[in-house]
């Protein structure tokens, strides 16, 4: 769906049927010239130290509706909580 000034344009049934008949190309590691050690977690230079859910709190703070005020308040909060240096 495309939206703009006028009515949205929907995909035609013929277009949907044509897309459904298209062949999907499936790529595998060998076809792309890659080894298993080069992709995914094994190939990543980043390492996960720990994974944990955030603590559950009921603390929320509503920000002002004006973008400039909201941005200023957000920066202030992040600085206070150590999110920004």
C-alpha positions in Angstrom: 0.0 0.0 0.0 1.3 3.4 -0.9 0.0 6.4 0.9 0.3 10.0 -0.2 -1.9 12.9 -1.1 -4.5 10.7 -2.8 -6.2 7.4 -2.1 -3.9 4.5 -1.3 -3.1 2.2 -4.2 -3.6 -1.5 -3.5 -1.8 -4.4 -5.2 -3.9 -5.9 -8.0 -4.9 -9.6 -7.9 -3.0 -10.2 -11.1 0.1 -8.7 -9.4 -0.3 -11.0 -6.4 -0.7 -14.0 -8.6 2.3 -13.0 -10.7 4.5 -12.6 -7.6 3.3 -16.0 -6.2 4.6 -17.7 -9.4 8.1 -16.1 -9.2 10.9 -18.5 -8.3 12.7 -17.7 -5.1 16.4 -17.9 -5.2 17.8 -19.8 -2.1 21.4 -19.1 -1.2 23.5 -21.3 1.0 26.9 -20.8 2.4 28.7 -22.8 -0.2 26.9 -20.9 -3.0 28.1 -17.6 -1.6 31.6 -18.8 -1.0 31.4 -18.7 2.8 32.3 -21.2 5.6 30.3 -21.9 8.7 33.0 -20.3 10.8 32.6 -17.0 9.0 28.9 -16.4 9.7 26.6 -16.2 12.7 28.0 -16.3 16.3 31.2 -18.1 15.2 32.0 -15.5 12.6 31.1 -12.5 14.7 33.8 -10.3 16.2 31.4 -9.2 18.9 30.9 -11.5 21.9 27.9 -11.6 24.2 29.0 -11.3 27.8 25.6 -11.8 29.4 21.9 -11.6 28.5 19.3 -10.7 31.0 15.8 -9.1 31.1 15.6 -5.6 32.5 14.3 -5.3 36.0 10.6 -4.9 36.2 9.6 -1.5 37.7 6.5 0.6 37.7 8.4 3.8 37.4 7.5 5.8 34.3 7.9 9.5 33.4 5.8 11.2 30.7 7.8 13.5 28.5 6.5 16.9 27.3 4.6 16.8 24.0 6.7 19.5 22.3 9.7 17.9 20.6 12.3 20.4 21.8 11.1 20.1 25.4 10.9 16.3 25.2 14.5 16.1 23.8 15.9 18.3 26.5 14.2 16.3 29.2 15.3 13.0 27.7 18.9 14.2 27.6 18.7 15.3 31.2 17.3 11.9 32.3 20.0 10.0 30.4 22.8 12.1 31.9 21.4 11.6 35.4 21.1 7.8 34.9 24.5 7.5 33.3 23.3 6.9 29.8 25.2 9.9 28.4 28.6 11.2 29.4 
